[in-house]
Amino acid sequence: MGTPVFAEGSRVRVVSYSPFRGLKGTMRIVHRIAPLDEPFCFYQIELEGAHMKEPIWFAYEEVELLASHEGLLLTSDTKSA
């Protein structure tokens, strides 16, 4: 199984050790860097409860999915038709 890639609109929580740790938000933009062996993603997230109103960029390992809804989670090994 590859690196999880969350879809735009996914609800996530920040898990990195930063001032934003524990905040929840909604994914607005997904940016994938390719062609690496494993995709590396950055997510632009609109945070709830943050003093900053602009969406903030996080690396893929800095956030976790809050709810696994059908269609909101892809894997890097998913092949497009």
N, CA, C and O atoms as a MOPAC input file, in Angstrom:
PM7 MOZYME 1SCF
protein

 N      0.84300 1    -1.17700 1     0.00000 1
 C      0.00000 1     0.00000 1     0.00000 1
 C      0.88200 1     1.23200 1     0.00000 1
 O      1.90200 1     1.26900 1     0.68800 1
 N      0.49400 1     2.25000 1    -0.77400 1
 C      1.30900 1     3.44500 1    -0.89800 1
 C      0.94700 1     4.50300 1     0.12700 1
 O      0.15000 1     4.28500 1     1.03900 1
 N      1.56200 1     5.64700 1    -0.06200 1
 C      1.31300 1     6.79100 1     0.80800 1
 C     -0.13000 1     7.26500 1     0.60800 1
 O     -0.57400 1     7.39300 1    -0.53400 1
 N     -0.86900 1     7.52600 1     1.68400 1
 C     -2.24300 1     8.00600 1     1.51000 1
 C     -2.25800 1     9.40300 1     0.91300 1
 O     -1.45700 1    10.26100 1     1.28600 1
 N     -3.17400 1     9.62100 1    -0.01400 1
 C     -3.37200 1    10.92800 1    -0.62300 1
 C     -4.81300 1    11.30400 1    -0.36100 1
 O     -5.72900 1    10.64600 1    -0.85200 1
 N     -5.02000 1    12.35400 1     0.40600 1
 C     -6.37400 1    12.77400 1     0.74500 1
 C     -6.91700 1    13.69400 1    -0.34200 1
 O     -6.16100 1    14.44300 1    -0.96200 1
 N     -8.21100 1    13.63800 1    -0.57000 1
 C     -8.86200 1    14.43700 1    -1.60500 1
 C     -9.23500 1    15.81400 1    -1.06300 1
 O     -9.38500 1    16.00900 1     0.14300 1
 N     -9.38000 1    16.75700 1    -1.98400 1
 C     -9.85400 1    18.08400 1    -1.59400 1
 C    -11.21400 1    17.94400 1    -0.92600 1
 O    -12.04700 1    17.15000 1    -1.36300 1
 N    -11.43400 1    18.70400 1     0.12000 1
 C    -12.68000 1    18.62500 1     0.87400 1
 C    -12.60500 1    17.70100 1     2.07900 1
 O    -13.52500 1    17.67400 1     2.89600 1
 N    -11.51100 1    16.93700 1     2.20000 1
 C    -11.34800 1    16.03200 1     3.34400 1
 C    -11.20800 1    16.83000 1     4.63500 1
 O    -10.63700 1    17.92000 1     4.64800 1
 N    -11.73400 1    16.27700 1     5.71000 1
 C    -11.58600 1    16.87200 1     7.04400 1
 C    -10.37500 1    16.22700 1     7.68800 1
 O    -10.27300 1    15.00200 1     7.74300 1
 N     -9.45100 1    17.05200 1     8.17900 1
 C     -8.19800 1    16.55000 1     8.73900 1
 C     -7.88500 1    17.23500 1    10.06900 1
 O     -8.48600 1    18.24600 1    10.43400 1
 N     -6.91200 1    16.64100 1    10.78600 1
 C     -6.40300 1    17.20900 1    12.03800 1
 C     -4.88400 1    17.31500 1    11.88900 1
 O     -4.24100 1    16.42100 1    11.33800 1
 N     -4.32400 1    18.41700 1    12.38500 1
 C     -2.87300 1    18.61400 1    12.34600 1
 C     -2.24900 1    17.80200 1    13.47400 1
 O     -2.65000 1    17.93500 1    14.63000 1
 N     -1.26600 1    16.95800 1    13.14400 1
 C     -0.61500 1    16.10500 1    14.13700 1
 C      0.86100 1    16.44400 1    14.31400 1
 O      1.53100 1    15.85300 1    15.16100 1
 N      1.37700 1    17.38900 1    13.52500 1
 C      2.79000 1    17.75900 1    13.64400 1
 C      3.00700 1    18.58800 1    14.91300 1
 O      2.07700 1    19.20000 1    15.43800 1
 N      4.24200 1    18.59300 1    15.38600 1
 C      4.58900 1    19.40300 1    16.55600 1
 C      4.80500 1    20.83200 1    16.09500 1
 O      5.91900 1    21.23900 1    15.76500 1
 N      3.71900 1    21.57900 1    16.08000 1
 C      3.73700 1    22.97600 1    15.64000 1
 C      2.67200 1    23.72600 1    16.42600 1
 O      1.90400 1    23.10900 1    17.16500 1
 N      2.61300 1    25.03700 1    16.28200 1
 C      1.56200 1    25.79900 1    16.97900 1
 C      0.14700 1    25.41300 1    16.54500 1
 O     -0.82700 1    25.75300 1    17.21600 1
 N      0.04000 1    24.70400 1    15.42200 1
 C     -1.27300 1    24.32000 1    14.90500 1
 C     -1.68700 1    22.91200 1    15.31900 1
 O     -2.75800 1    22.45000 1    14.92700 1
 N     -0.86500 1    22.22300 1    16.10000 1
 C     -1.14300 1    20.84400 1    16.50600 1
 C     -2.52900 1    20.74400 1    17.16600 1
 O     -2.87500 1    21.53200 1    18.04700 1
 N     -3.29600 1    19.76700 1    16.72000 1
 C     -4.61900 1    19.51700 1    17.28300 1
 C     -5.74700 1    20.26400 1    16.60600 1
 O     -6.91500 1    19.94200 1    16.82000 1
 N     -5.41800 1    21.26900 1    15.78100 1
 C     -6.47600 1    22.00300 1    15.09000 1
 C     -7.03900 1    21.15600 1    13.95600 1
 O     -6.33200 1    20.35300 1    13.34600 1
 N     -8.31700 1    21.35400 1    13.69000 1
 C     -8.99200 1    20.64500 1    12.60900 1
 C     -9.20600 1    21.62000 1    11.45800 1
 O     -9.23900 1    22.83800 1    11.63800 1
 N     -9.34700 1    21.05000 1    10.28800 1
 C     -9.57000 1    21.90400 1     9.13400 1
 C    -10.05200 1    21.12200 1     7.93600 1
 O    -10.24900 1    19.90800 1     7.99100 1
 N    -10.23800 1    21.85500 1     6.84500 1
 C    -10.71500 1    21.28400 1     5.59600 1
 C     -9.65300 1    21.47500 1     4.52800 1
 O     -9.11500 1    22.56900 1     4.35800 1
 N     -9.35900 1    20.40300 1     3.81100 1
 C     -8.36000 1    20.42400 1     2.76100 1
 C     -8.89600 1    21.19600 1     1.56600 1
 O     -9.97800 1    20.89400 1     1.06300 1
 N     -8.14300 1    22.19000 1     1.10900 1
 C     -8.55900 1    23.01600 1    -0.02200 1
 C     -7.81200 1    22.65500 1    -1.30100 1
 O     -8.41400 1    22.59700 1    -2.37200 1
 N     -6.49800 1    22.41200 1    -1.19900 1
 C     -5.68600 1    22.09600 1    -2.38000 1
 C     -4.75300 1    20.94600 1    -2.04400 1
 O     -4.18400 1    20.89000 1    -0.95400 1
 N     -4.60100 1    20.02600 1    -2.99600 1
 C     -3.64100 1    18.92600 1    -2.87100 1
 C     -2.58600 1    19.12700 1    -3.94900 1
 O     -2.91400 1    19.23400 1    -5.13000 1
 N     -1.30600 1    19.17800 1    -3.54000 1
 C     -0.20700 1    19.34800 1    -4.49400 1
 C      0.69500 1    18.13000 1    -4.38900 1
 O      1.31200 1    17.89800 1    -3.34900 1
 N      0.77500 1    17.34300 1    -5.46900 1
 C      1.60700 1    16.13700 1    -5.49100 1
 C      2.88900 1    16.41200 1    -6.24700 1
 O      2.87100 1    17.02300 1    -7.31600 1
 N      4.00300 1    15.96000 1    -5.69000 1
 C      5.28800 1    16.05800 1    -6.36100 1
 C      5.57400 1    14.70400 1    -6.99100 1
 O      5.59700 1    13.68300 1    -6.30400 1
 N      5.78600 1    14.70200 1    -8.27000 1
 C      6.07400 1    13.45800 1    -8.99100 1
 C      7.24100 1    13.73700 1    -9.92800 1
 O      7.50500 1    14.90900 1   -10.19300 1
 N      7.91200 1    12.80800 1   -10.41600 1
 C      7.74300 1    11.36800 1   -10.37500 1
 C      8.68100 1    10.70500 1    -9.38400 1
 O      9.65400 1    10.07500 1    -9.79900 1
 N      8.43500 1    10.81900 1    -8.14700 1
 C      9.21000 1    10.13200 1    -7.12500 1
 C      8.70300 1     8.69700 1    -6.97500 1
 O      7.60400 1     8.37500 1    -7.42700 1
 N      9.50500 1     7.83500 1    -6.34100 1
 C      9.06200 1     6.45700 1    -6.11000 1
 C      7.76600 1     6.44100 1    -5.30800 1
 O      6.82600 1     5.72000 1    -5.64300 1
 N      7.72500 1     7.23500 1    -4.25800 1
 C      6.51600 1     7.40300 1    -3.45700 1
 C      6.06700 1     8.84900 1    -3.62900 1
 O      6.87700 1     9.76200 1    -3.47300 1
 N      4.80200 1     9.07700 1    -3.94600 1
 C      4.35000 1    10.46900 1    -4.09400 1
 C      4.53300 1    11.24600 1    -2.79300 1
 O      4.33900 1    10.71200 1    -1.70100 1
 N      4.90300 1    12.48800 1    -2.92800 1
 C      5.04500 1    13.37800 1    -1.78600 1
 C      4.02300 1    14.48100 1    -1.98200 1
 O      4.01600 1    15.14100 1    -3.02100 1
 N      3.16100 1    14.69000 1    -0.99700 1
 C      2.06600 1    15.64200 1    -1.12800 1
 C      2.18100 1    16.77500 1    -0.11900 1
 O      2.67100 1    16.60800 1     0.99700 1
 N      1.71500 1    17.91500 1    -0.55400 1
 C      1.48800 1    19.04600 1     0.32900 1
 C      0.00600 1    19.36700 1     0.26500 1
 O     -0.61200 1    19.30700 1    -0.79900 1
 N     -0.55400 1    19.70600 1     1.41300 1
 C     -1.97500 1    20.01700 1     1.49500 1
 C     -2.15100 1    21.45100 1     1.98300 1
 O     -1.52300 1    21.86400 1     2.95800 1
 N     -3.00700 1    22.20600 1     1.30000 1
 C     -3.36900 1    23.53300 1     1.78200 1
 C     -4.66600 1    23.36600 1     2.56600 1
 O     -5.68400 1    22.93300 1     2.02700 1
 N     -4.60800 1    23.71900 1     3.85300 1
 C     -5.72600 1    23.44400 1     4.75300 1
 C     -6.24800 1    24.73800 1     5.36200 1
 O     -5.48900 1    25.57800 1     5.84500 1
 N     -7.56200 1    24.86900 1     5.32300 1
 C     -8.24300 1    25.97900 1     5.97200 1
 C     -8.54000 1    25.53200 1     7.39400 1
 O     -9.40900 1    24.68800 1     7.61500 1
 N     -7.82000 1    26.09700 1     8.36100 1
 C     -7.92500 1    25.66500 1     9.75600 1
 C     -9.06400 1    26.36000 1    10.48400 1
 O     -9.39700 1    27.51100 1    10.19900 1
 N     -9.65200 1    25.64100 1    11.42400 1
 C    -10.67800 1    26.20200 1    12.30200 1
 C    -10.00200 1    26.60500 1    13.60700 1
 O     -9.21700 1    25.83200 1    14.15600 1
 N    -10.28700 1    27.77600 1    14.10200 1
 C     -9.75300 1    28.20400 1    15.39300 1
 C     -8.35900 1    28.80000 1    15.33700 1
 O     -7.78400 1    29.10000 1    16.38400 1
 N     -7.80000 1    28.98000 1    14.15700 1
 C     -6.47700 1    29.59300 1    14.03800 1
 C     -6.63800 1    31.11000 1    13.90300 1
 O     -7.64300 1    31.59500 1    13.38400 1
 N     -5.64000 1    31.84200 1    14.37300 1
 C     -5.68100 1    33.30200 1    14.25300 1
 C     -5.50800 1    33.72700 1    12.80000 1
 O     -6.01500 1    34.76800 1    12.38300 1
 N     -4.79200 1    32.91400 1    12.03800 1
 C     -4.59200 1    33.20500 1    10.61700 1
 C     -5.81500 1    32.73800 1     9.84500 1
 O     -6.26100 1    31.60500 1    10.02500 1
 N     -6.35500 1    33.57700 1     9.00300 1
 C     -7.54800 1    33.22600 1     8.23600 1
 C     -7.19700 1    32.60200 1     6.88900 1
 O     -8.04400 1    31.95600 1     6.27200 1
 N     -5.95200 1    32.78800 1     6.42000 1
 C     -5.54400 1    32.20500 1     5.15300 1
 C     -5.25200 1    30.72000 1     5.33600 1
 O     -4.77000 1    30.31600 1     6.39500 1
 N     -5.53500 1    29.89900 1     4.32100 1
 C     -5.17800 1    28.47400 1     4.39800 1
 C     -3.66500 1    28.31100 1     4.52600 1
 O     -2.90300 1    29.14000 1     4.02800 1
 N     -3.23500 1    27.25000 1     5.19000 1
 C     -1.81800 1    27.00600 1     5.48500 1
 C     -1.40400 1    25.68900 1     4.83700 1
 O     -2.17700 1    24.73200 1     4.80200 1
 N     -0.16600 1    25.65100 1     4.32200 1
 C      0.36400 1    24.42900 1     3.69700 1
 C      0.97800 1    23.50700 1     4.74200 1
 O      1.68500 1    23.95600 1     5.64400 1
 N      0.69700 1    22.20100 1     4.60800 1
 C      1.28000 1    21.17000 1     5.46500 1
 C      1.76000 1    20.01700 1     4.59100 1
 O      1.15500 1    19.72900 1     3.55800 1
 N      2.83700 1    19.35900 1     4.99400 1
 C      3.29100 1    18.14800 1     4.32000 1
 C      2.35700 1    16.99600 1     4.69700 1
 O      1.66900 1    17.05600 1     5.71600 1
 N      2.33800 1    15.95500 1     3.87400 1
 C      1.38600 1    14.85300 1     4.06700 1
 C      1.50100 1    14.17800 1     5.42900 1
 O      0.49700 1    13.71100 1     5.96500 1
 N      2.70900 1    14.11500 1     6.00300 1
 C      2.85800 1    13.42000 1     7.28800 1
 C      2.44700 1    14.29700 1     8.48200 1
 O      2.45000 1    13.83100 1     9.62100 1
 N      2.10100 1    15.54300 1     8.22600 1
 C      1.73100 1    16.45700 1     9.30700 1
 C      0.23500 1    16.47400 1     9.62300 1
 O     -0.18700 1    17.13700 1    10.57000 1
 N     -0.56700 1    15.75300 1     8.84000 1
 C     -2.01700 1    15.73800 1     9.06300 1
 C     -2.53900 1    14.30800 1     9.02800 1
 O     -1.91500 1    13.41700 1     8.45300 1
 N     -3.69800 1    14.10600 1     9.65600 1
 C     -4.37000 1    12.80900 1     9.59300 1
 C     -5.82800 1    13.03300 1     9.25200 1
 O     -6.40800 1    14.06700 1     9.58200 1
 N     -6.40800 1    12.05500 1     8.58900 1
 C     -7.79700 1    12.12000 1     8.18400 1
 C     -8.69300 1    11.95600 1     9.40500 1
 O     -8.46000 1    11.07300 1    10.23000 1
 N     -9.72000 1    12.80300 1     9.52900 1
 C    -10.64900 1    12.69900 1    10.65500 1
 C    -11.66300 1    11.59900 1    10.43700 1
 O    -11.94600 1    10.83200 1    11.35800 1
 N    -12.21100 1    11.50200 1     9.25300 1
 C    -13.21200 1    10.47600 1     8.96200 1
 C    -12.92100 1     9.91300 1     7.58700 1
 O    -12.66300 1    10.65800 1     6.64100 1
 N    -12.96200 1     8.61800 1     7.48400 1
 C    -12.70100 1     7.96200 1     6.21000 1
 C    -13.99900 1     7.82800 1     5.43500 1
 O    -14.71600 1     6.83500 1     5.56400 1
 N    -14.29200 1     8.83800 1     4.62900 1
 C    -15.49400 1     8.81400 1     3.80100 1
 C    -15.13900 1     8.22000 1     2.44700 1
 O    -14.03800 1     8.42600 1     1.93700 1
 N    -16.05800 1     7.49800 1     1.88200 1
 C    -15.83300 1     6.89300 1     0.57200 1
 C    -15.52800 1     7.99400 1    -0.44200 1
 O    -16.25100 1     8.98600 1    -0.52800 1
 N    -14.47500 1     7.81400 1    -1.19200 1
 C    -14.10600 1     8.78000 1    -2.21500 1
 C    -13.16900 1     9.87000 1    -1.72500 1
 O    -12.69700 1    10.66600 1    -2.53700 1
 N    -12.88100 1     9.94000 1    -0.43500 1
 C    -12.00800 1    10.99100 1     0.06900 1
 C    -10.59400 1    10.50000 1     0.34700 1
 O     -9.72800 1    11.29300 1     0.71800 1
 N    -10.34500 1     9.20700 1     0.17200 1
 C     -9.01900 1     8.66400 1     0.41900 1
 C     -8.57400 1     7.86800 1    -0.79200 1
 O     -9.24500 1     6.92600 1    -1.21300 1
 N     -7.44300 1     8.25300 1    -1.34200 1
 C     -6.83500 1     7.53200 1    -2.45600 1
 C     -5.49500 1     7.01900 1    -1.97800 1
 O     -4.99100 1     7.47700 1    -0.95300 1
 N     -4.91300 1     6.08900 1    -2.68900 1
 C     -3.55800 1     5.65200 1    -2.36900 1
 C     -2.67100 1     5.93100 1    -3.55700 1
 O     -3.14900 1     6.04600 1    -4.68600 1
 N     -1.38000 1     6.04000 1    -3.30700 1
 C     -0.45200 1     6.36600 1    -4.37000 1
 C     -0.38100 1     5.27300 1    -5.40900 1
 O      0.03100 1     5.52700 1    -6.54100 1
 N     -0.77300 1     4.05800 1    -5.05300 1
 C     -0.70300 1     2.97300 1    -6.01100 1
 C     -2.02200 1     2.81400 1    -6.78200 1
 O     -2.17900 1     1.86100 1    -7.54600 1
 N     -2.97000 1     3.74100 1    -6.58600 1
 C     -4.20900 1     3.71500 1    -7.34100 1
 C     -3.88600 1     4.14000 1    -8.76600 1
 O     -3.26600 1     5.18200 1    -8.97900 1
 N     -4.29400 1     3.35400 1    -9.72400 1
 C     -3.99000 1     3.64400 1   -11.11700 1
 C     -5.17800 1     4.33500 1   -11.74800 1
 O     -6.32500 1     3.95000 1   -11.52400 1
 N     -4.89600 1     5.36400 1   -12.54100 1
 C     -5.98100 1     6.05500 1   -13.22800 1
 C     -6.31300 1     5.31200 1   -14.51700 1
 O     -5.43500 1     4.73500 1   -15.15800 1
 N     -7.55400 1     5.33400 1   -14.87600 1
 C     -8.00700 1     4.59600 1   -16.05700 1
 C     -7.74200 1     5.35500 1   -17.32900 1
 O     -8.06400 1     4.87200 1   -18.41500 1

